[in-house]
Amino acid sequence: MIDIIEAIRNAAAPFGLNLVSAVGVDMYDSVVTHRYRARAIAPRAKSIVVIGSGGGGFWRAASRHAEAHPGWWTRENPLDDFTREVIDGAVVPAANSPARVIYPFMGDGPTLNFIELAKAAGLAGATILGVVAHPVFGPWIAFRAALLLDDSLDAPGDARGFDPCPSCTTRSCIAACPVGAVAHPAGWDIPKCVTHRVENETDCATRCHARVACVLGPEHRYPDDELAYHQMRALRSMRPWYDANLKPTQS
């Protein structure tokens, strides 16, 4: 069964999808609530293959694709659309096994908890930044898709139990946040971060200063245009939550 993992890795690698591991469904389901359990989505599934990217390779592949397809970046969700192109068009056929594909950006229907999935699959550990981190790539990782397979696979990454923040003595991320939304051991203060992002748009428009300051994997930091893209997308999702939960009411 390891051949399936190798086939997926070989198909994903040219697109910068360089993080691939597998975990048993039972192990993953044991650490998430019922809403996110894989067994509820695919009752016969025995394993989950997690596919992600570390560093800027995936962004560069998407940029090449956009150059070959004029107007691609004007789509509503260009990076998500590229992800589907790669996973559905190249990765799933390479697996040569029936697969239920789950994307983290699916807005409706059943989904998985990709943070817990990445930890269970040994691809990342928790941080105080509100994102997970990889031992090599640091916080410059993202999880693009998960394949639910009927095959029994166990191919974890090296990051099971990875917990970098308690032993970090630098913690430059804390001082870098302009609004003090990162602390140890408290972690990421979501309301404080969202309020600052929405009310002071230009301050963090091109990058998360705390994430950039992380001492893990700085050489794998996303390109500047990718940083700006993700910040723009994050702000777009923050605004409705701010309006519903944090916006001061006028008396």
N, C-alpha and C positions, 0 to 999 in steps of 0.2 A: 504493500500500500504506500510505501514511501515514494514509489514512482509517481503517484498522483501529486504529491507535494512538489517533487522536482519538476514535473511537467508544468504545474502552475507557476512555480518560481521562474522557470525559463520563459514562459509566455509573458509574465508580468514585468520582468526585468527591463526590457527595452523601453518601457514607458515610465521608468523611475519608481515602479512599485517594488521596492527592495526589502520590504518587511512582510514575510509570509510565515505563518505558523498555524498549527492545528491543536485543538483541544477537544476533549470529549464533551458531548452535550450534557451528560450528568454532572460533570465537574462545574461547568459554567452555570447550569440551572440551579445548582446548590447555593450560589452566591448572589442571585438576583431575585427580585420579587416576581410574582406570578405574571405580571403584565409583560415582562421581558423574557420569559422563558422560551427557549428554542423548541421545546417539546410541544408547546401550544401552537407553534407555527408549522412545524413539520414533525408529526408524531413518530415517523420512522427514522428520523435522522439520528445518527450516532456520533457525528463529529461536526465541528465548525472550523472552517479554514478562514483565518483572518488575513486580509490583504491590506497593507498600508504602505506609506511612503515615508522615508527619512531623508531630510535635506531637500534640495531644490530640484531634483531630477524630474519629478512628476510635473512640476510647473513648467520646466523647460520643454518637456514632451507636449504638454498642452499648448504651449506657445507655438511650437512647430506645427501642430495640427491647425491652430488658428490661422497661421500664415498661409497654409494650403487651402483654407476654407474661409475666404473673405467674409467678414460680417459675423464671425463666430463669437467674438467678444461682446457683440451687441445683444446676444441672447439673454433671456432672463436669468438662466443659471448655467453659464458656459462651462465652468469647471465640473459641475455635476453631470452635465451632458457628455463631456469628454470622458468622465469616469465610466458612464454607462457604455459608451462606444468601446472602450478598452476591455471592460469586464465581460460584457455580453459578446463582443466580437472576437476577442482573442483569448481571454483567460478561461471562461467557461468551456469553450470547445476543447481547449487543451487538457482540461481535467478528465474528459471522456467518461464522465459519470454524471447521472442525474443530480442536479443541484438546484436548490432554492436560493436565489440571490437576495440578500438584504442589504440595503444601502443606508448609511447613517442619515442621509438627507431626505429619506422618505417621509412625506408629510402626512400620509394617511396609511391606514392598515397596520398590521403587526410589525413590531420592530424589535431590536435587541439593544441592550445596554452596552454600547461599544467601549466605554471606559472600563467596566468590569470585565468585558470580554477580552480586551487587550491585556489586562492584568492577569487573567486566568490563563491566557495563551502565552504568557511570558514575553510580551512585546513592550511592556512599559510598567512604570510604577507611579504612584501618586506624588504630587508636588503641592507646594503651598500657592502655586501660581494659578490654580484652577484648571490646569491642563496636566496630562501625564507626560512622563519623560522616559527616554530610552538611554541606556548606559553609554552609547556611542553618539547618537544623534541629539541627545538632550531633549529639549521641548520642541524641537523642529521635526515633529512627526505628525502624521494624520492617518486616520483609518478610513479607507475608501469603500470597502465592501466586505461582506462575510458570505461564505458559501456553506449552506447546510447540506451535508452529504450523508447518504445511507451507509457509507463505508466507515469502518472503525480506524481512525487515525489519531496518533499522538506524536506530535512534532512541535514541542514547545520551544519558544525562544529562550534567551539567556536572562531575561529580566523578571522571572518569577521571584516575588519577594523584594524586588528593587525598591528601596525607600531612601532616596538620596538626601532629602532636606534635613532630617534630624542630625546627620553627621556633617553637614556643610557648615564651615566656619566663616565663610565669606558673606553669604547671603546678600550679595550685591543687589538682588532683585528687590529687596525691601526698600532700600534707599532710593532705588531708581523710579519707583512708582510715584508720580507727582501728587497723588492724593492720599497716599498711605493706605491703599486698598489691599496690600499684601503684608502679612505678618506671620510670625512663627510663635507658637504653633497653630494659631487660629486659622491661617490660610487666607483664601481669597474672600474679601468682603464684597459680595456681589452688588448690594444696593449702593455702596460708596463708589464702586467702579462704574456702574451704569449711570449714576447721576452725573459723575464727572464727564463721562464720554458724551452724554446727550447735551449737557449744558455748556460744555467747553469743547466743541467738536474738533477744533483744530489742534488741540494739545496732543492727542493720541491718534490723530487721523492716519498717520503713515506707519505706525508700529506701536506695539505694546512695549513700553520702556522696560517694564519689569522682566518680561520674557526675553528681550534682547540682552538684558544684563545677567541672565542665568549663566553660571560658570560651566554648565554642561554643554558640550558640543558646539561652541561658538563658531567653529569653522564650517558647520553645516547649516548656519542660519539661512533662512529663506532669502532669495533676492529681494531687493527693495520693492520692485513692482508687485511681487507676490505678497509681501507684508502689507502693502497698501490695499491690495485687493481684499485680503482677509479682514482687515480692519474695517473696510467699507461694508462688507457683508455682515460683520458682527454688529456694527452700529445700526444697520438696517433692522436687525432682529431685536436690538435693545430698545429702540424707540417705542414700540407698542407696549412693551412690558413696563417701561418707565411711565408712560402715560396712564396705564392702568393701576400701577402700584406706588409710584414715587412722586409723581408730579404734584407740586403744591396746589391746593385748591384755593380758588379766589373767593374771598368773603364778600 
